[in-house]
Amino acid sequence: MKLIGICDKDTAVGLRLAGVKEIYIPNGDTVKIWDIISYRTDIGVIFITEKIVEEIYDRLNDYRLRNILPIIIEIPDKNGRREDHLDYISNLIKKAVGVEIIK
């Protein structure tokens, strides 16, 4: 299973240093990139910045409802975590454990 990233250029540098070899940097074609990635079966984890999540939010939620893999991890970009962003992983933990994890 592969690790991939969908992010801006600055975040891509950090992901490359962390060992992610396949990175997509959308230039206005985020939906097109997502449509291509969503049909692949060789991906285990997708790192995607919160800003890009907002652009494809509906498609991403539909995908999560239909598929177990890949695991989609939303990460902040170089500007930091967005205050109005709902962290999907924390929400899943809260549902499973019944306790909210505070950072």
C-alpha positions as MATLAB code, in Angstrom:
seq = 'MKLIGICDKDTAVGLRLAGVKEIYIPNGDTVKIWDIISYRTDIGVIFITEKIVEEIYDRLNDYRLRNILPIIIEIPDKNGRREDHLDYISNLIKKAVGVEIIK';
ca = [
       0.000    0.000    0.000;
       1.243    3.447   -0.911;
       1.307    6.716    0.997;
       0.299    9.759   -1.023;
      -0.190   13.442   -0.338;
      -2.484   16.086   -1.775;
      -1.183   19.434   -0.626;
       0.457   22.757   -1.449;
       4.138   23.078   -2.411;
       5.347   23.996    1.077;
       3.587   21.089    2.773;
       4.880   18.789    0.021;
       8.448   19.446    1.171;
       7.605   18.193    4.670;
       5.790   15.132    3.359;
       8.725   14.269    1.099;
      11.082   14.520    4.082;
       8.740   12.170    5.962;
       9.026    9.600    3.167;
       5.886   10.209    1.108;
       6.991    9.670   -2.484;
       3.782   10.349   -4.420;
       2.509   13.910   -3.971;
      -0.096   15.844   -5.926;
      -0.130   19.644   -5.887;
      -3.427   20.894   -7.345;
      -3.390   24.075   -9.412;
      -7.119   24.684   -9.658;
      -7.860   21.085  -10.652;
      -8.436   19.562   -7.214;
     -11.641   17.759   -8.221;
      -9.938   16.187  -11.241;
      -7.027   14.950   -9.106;
      -9.437   13.534   -6.498;
     -11.477   11.732   -9.148;
      -8.333   10.003  -10.431;
      -7.088    9.054   -6.959;
     -10.459    7.819   -5.692;
     -10.515    4.939   -8.222;
      -7.098    3.576   -7.283;
      -6.827    0.469   -5.098;
      -3.106    0.592   -4.257;
      -3.291    3.478   -1.758;
      -3.191    2.876    2.008;
      -3.000    6.410    3.426;
      -3.784    9.823    1.948;
      -2.442   12.954    3.638;
      -4.514   15.931    2.550;
      -4.414   19.543    3.735;
      -7.472   21.060    5.374;
      -7.753   23.748    2.698;
      -8.009   21.136   -0.047;
     -10.517   19.149    2.032;
     -12.811   22.184    1.965;
     -12.671   22.224   -1.851;
     -13.739   18.573   -2.205;
     -15.679   18.150    1.057;
     -18.805   16.515   -0.414;
     -16.872   14.082   -2.601;
     -14.587   13.191    0.304;
     -17.463   12.450    2.685;
     -19.203   10.258    0.101;
     -15.941    8.391   -0.429;
     -15.450    7.837    3.315;
     -18.953    6.393    3.623;
     -18.339    3.874    0.830;
     -14.712    2.841    1.532;
     -12.651    1.664    4.482;
      -9.289    2.176    2.787;
      -7.403    4.346    2.212;
      -7.205    6.117    5.532;
      -7.560    9.835    4.882;
      -5.624   12.041    7.279;
      -6.344   15.754    7.212;
      -3.303   17.847    8.080;
      -2.851   21.596    8.542;
      -0.932   23.546    5.928;
       1.869   26.041    6.556;
      -0.612   28.528    8.057;
      -1.581   26.138   10.858;
      -4.824   24.448   11.828;
      -8.017   26.125   10.659;
     -10.251   27.048   13.598;
     -13.508   26.189   11.838;
     -12.262   22.811   10.601;
     -13.803   19.612   11.979;
     -11.104   17.006   12.601;
     -12.479   13.752   11.195;
     -10.075   11.436   13.083;
     -10.834   13.059   16.469;
     -14.539   12.795   15.721;
     -14.196    9.044   15.017;
     -12.288    8.525   18.288;
     -14.967   10.440   20.196;
     -17.683    8.229   18.689;
     -15.767    4.997   19.376;
     -14.467    5.736   22.870;
     -17.085    8.206   24.062;
     -14.505   10.715   25.247;
     -13.290   13.813   23.465;
      -9.527   14.090   23.154;
      -8.332   17.608   23.871;
      -4.984   18.731   22.549;
];
